[in-house]
């Protein structure tokens, strides 16, 4: 008796298990997705970088991460919960606990925020100078409404700091000769934008106010193109500025397409190309 036919009827008969052919396995060689190497447990050979003093209970969010441009063994990271740290890495593994072979190795770090900052502080910006000698860190306590920029040396020592910016600082950019660092922050309760240029080796700073550019409504971005000239873009604006004799003045200005919504700007000094990205999904490239 055919069990399949009795249960399903002649018109809807299903094949018996012995009638179903075995599937044919086809591969195109190891390069097409076949695992041929032994899976390695990285935990016994990896170095782990702690983002919090209590990783098991912390919700710390990493916002920035940059290698030192002159020394690839130095890595800095910043984010929420007062995270701003710098590690010196090595290709040689640190000595692990001989009593616990295979245990992940955690290495020490330098803190890049003042010890007095509240644990709710967020590091909103991080930027190495082109020569890797200094790193700038922008931070803001959650409830105070003010921000500051701290400068640290590559060996983790405090260099200088600038206080009393309106929160948040949304951009940190060094000029090409490592002498000045630019920041963008709100002005007049968010109704305008402050362009600040800090000279950490001299402890000086200069500001230029854009009174009608609400940074929180239309984020701006900036890029240096020479030691003295930089561009700021955002919305329908692509405006150049000149920084000389400790003053900031307006420079050349480029026309933009209507309703383009510029959001990012970057410059390559080798090709002298300035590229801007817009919310409409286009990238414009200009030769300077």
C-alpha positions in Angstrom: 0.0 0.0 0.0 1.2 3.4 -1.0 0.8 5.6 2.2 1.3 8.9 0.3 -1.4 8.2 -2.2 -4.0 7.2 0.4 -3.4 10.3 2.6 -3.3 12.9 -0.2 -5.3 11.4 -3.0 -4.2 10.7 -6.6 -4.4 14.3 -7.7 -2.2 15.7 -4.9 0.2 12.8 -4.3 3.6 13.7 -2.8 6.6 11.6 -3.4 7.7 9.3 -0.7 11.0 10.2 1.0 12.8 7.5 -0.9 11.8 9.1 -4.2 13.3 12.6 -3.4 16.7 12.9 -5.0 19.5 14.1 -2.8 20.5 17.7 -3.4 23.7 18.2 -5.5 26.3 20.4 -3.7 28.1 22.7 -6.1 31.0 25.0 -5.3 33.3 27.0 -7.4 36.5 26.6 -5.3 37.8 28.1 -2.1 37.7 31.7 -3.4 33.9 31.5 -3.9 32.9 31.2 -0.2 34.2 27.8 0.9 35.9 27.9 4.3 39.2 26.1 4.0 41.3 27.6 6.8 41.0 26.9 10.5 39.0 29.5 12.4 41.3 31.4 14.8 40.3 32.5 18.2 41.5 36.1 18.2 40.9 36.6 21.9 44.2 35.0 22.8 46.2 37.3 20.4 44.3 40.5 20.4 44.8 43.7 22.4 41.6 45.2 23.7 41.2 49.0 24.2 38.8 49.9 27.0 36.4 52.7 26.4 35.2 52.8 30.0 36.4 52.0 33.4 33.4 49.7 33.8 32.8 48.2 30.3 30.2 45.7 31.7 27.7 48.3 32.7 28.6 51.3 30.5 26.7 52.5 27.5 29.6 54.6 26.2 29.3 55.5 22.5 32.4 55.9 20.4 32.1 59.1 18.2 35.6 59.7 17.0 38.7 57.5 16.4 42.0 58.7 14.7 45.5 57.4 14.4 48.3 59.9 14.8 49.3 61.0 11.3 53.0 60.7 12.0 53.1 57.7 14.4 50.7 54.9 13.6 51.3 53.3 17.0 49.3 56.1 18.7 45.5 55.9 18.5 43.0 58.3 20.1 39.3 57.9 20.6 36.5 60.0 22.0 32.8 59.9 22.6 30.1 60.0 25.3 30.5 59.4 29.1 33.7 61.4 29.3 35.5 59.2 26.8 38.7 60.8 25.4 41.7 58.5 25.5 44.9 57.8 23.8 46.8 54.5 23.5 50.2 53.6 22.4 50.0 50.3 20.5 52.7 47.8 19.6 53.1 44.9 17.2 54.7 43.0 20.1 52.1 41.6 22.4 52.3 42.7 26.1 53.0 40.0 28.6 49.8 38.3 29.6 49.0 36.7 32.9 50.9 33.4 32.9 48.2 31.9 35.1 45.5 32.7 32.5 46.8 31.8 29.0 44.7 33.1 26.2 43.2 35.9 28.3 42.7 39.2 26.4 45.3 41.8 27.1 44.2 45.3 28.0 46.8 48.1 27.7 47.1 51.4 29.6 45.9 54.7 28.2 46.3 58.5 28.7 43.1 60.4 29.5 42.5 63.4 27.2 40.0 65.3 29.4 40.6 67.2 32.5 40.0 65.0 35.6 37.4 67.4 36.9 34.9 67.0 34.0 31.5 65.4 34.9 31.0 61.8 33.8 28.2 62.9 31.6 30.6 64.9 29.4 30.6 64.2 25.6 33.6 64.7 23.5 32.1 66.3 20.3 35.4 66.7 18.3 38.9 65.2 18.0 41.6 66.2 15.6 45.4 65.6 15.3 47.6 68.3 13.9 49.1 67.3 10.5 52.5 66.6 12.1 51.0 64.6 14.9 52.6 66.7 17.6 49.3 67.9 19.2 45.7 66.7 19.4 42.7 68.9 19.9 39.6 67.6 21.9 36.3 69.4 22.1 34.0 68.5 25.0 30.8 69.6 26.5 29.1 68.7 29.8 25.5 67.7 29.1 23.7 70.2 31.3 26.0 73.3 31.4 25.6 74.6 27.8 29.3 75.5 27.4 32.1 73.7 25.6 35.9 73.9 25.7 38.8 72.7 23.5 41.8 71.1 25.1 45.2 70.5 23.4 47.3 67.6 24.4 50.8 66.5 23.3 51.4 63.2 21.6 52.8 61.8 24.9 49.5 62.5 26.6 50.5 65.7 28.5 48.1 68.7 28.7 49.3 71.6 26.5 46.7 74.3 26.7 42.9 74.8 26.7 40.2 77.3 25.6 36.9 77.7 27.5 33.5 79.2 27.2 32.4 78.2 23.8 28.6 77.7 23.3 27.7 74.1 22.9 28.3 72.1 20.9 31.5 72.4 18.9 30.8 70.7 15.7 34.1 71.0 13.8 37.8 71.0 14.5 40.2 71.6 11.7 44.0 72.3 11.7 45.7 74.4 9.1 48.3 72.9 6.9 51.3 74.1 8.9 50.2 72.9 12.3 50.0 76.5 13.7 46.3 77.1 14.0 43.1 75.1 14.8 39.7 76.2 13.7 36.4 75.4 15.4 32.7 76.0 14.7 30.2 76.5 17.5 26.8 78.2 18.0 26.5 81.9 18.8 23.8 84.0 20.5 21.7 81.0 21.7 22.0 79.2 18.4 20.9 82.0 16.1 24.4 82.5 14.7 27.8 80.7 14.3 31.1 81.5 15.9 34.3 80.7 13.8 37.2 80.5 16.3 40.8 80.1 15.4 43.1 79.0 18.2 46.9 79.2 18.2 47.9 76.8 20.9 51.6 77.5 20.9 50.9 81.1 21.8 47.7 80.7 23.8 45.8 83.1 21.6 42.5 82.9 19.8 40.5 85.0 17.3 36.8 84.9 16.5 34.5 85.8 13.6 30.8 85.8 14.0 28.2 84.7 11.3 25.1 86.3 13.0 22.5 84.8 10.7 23.8 81.3 10.2 22.1 79.1 12.8 24.6 76.2 13.2 22.1 73.9 14.8 19.6 74.3 12.0 22.1 74.2 9.2 25.3 72.4 10.2 28.5 73.9 8.7 31.8 72.4 7.7 35.2 73.9 7.2 38.5 73.1 5.4 41.8 74.8 5.3 43.3 75.3 1.8 46.5 77.1 2.8 48.2 78.2 6.0 46.0 81.4 6.0 42.9 80.6 3.9 40.0 78.3 4.7 36.5 77.7 3.4 33.2 77.3 5.2 30.2 75.6 3.6 26.7 74.8 4.5 23.3 75.2 2.8 23.7 77.7 0.0 27.1 79.1 1.3 30.6 78.3 0.2 32.6 81.2 1.6 36.3 81.7 1.9 38.1 83.4 4.8 41.6 84.8 5.3 43.4 84.6 8.6 46.3 87.0 8.8 47.8 89.3 11.6 45.4 87.6 14.1 42.3 88.7 12.3 39.7 86.9 10.2 38.4 88.5 7.1 36.1 87.5 4.2 37.8 86.0 1.2 36.6 84.7 -2.2 33.1 83.2 -2.5 31.7 80.6 -4.9 28.2 80.5 -6.2 26.2 77.4 -5.4 23.2 75.8 -7.1 19.8 76.7 -5.9 18.5 74.3 -3.2 21.7 72.3 -3.3 22.1 72.1 0.5 25.9 71.9 0.9 26.9 69.7 3.9 30.6 68.8 3.7 33.8 70.3 2.3 37.3 68.8 1.9 40.5 69.9 0.2 43.5 68.0 -1.3 46.6 70.2 -1.3 48.4 68.0 -3.8 45.9 68.4 -6.6 44.5 71.8 -5.3 41.0 70.4 -5.6 38.2 71.5 -3.3 35.2 69.1 -3.1 31.8 69.8 -1.6 29.0 67.3 -1.0 25.3 68.3 -0.9 22.1 66.9 0.6 20.9 66.4 -3.0 23.5 63.6 -3.5 25.9 65.5 -5.7 29.6 66.3 -5.3 31.1 69.5 -6.8 34.9 69.7 -7.4 36.6 73.0 -8.0 40.2 73.8 -8.8 41.7 76.5 -6.6 
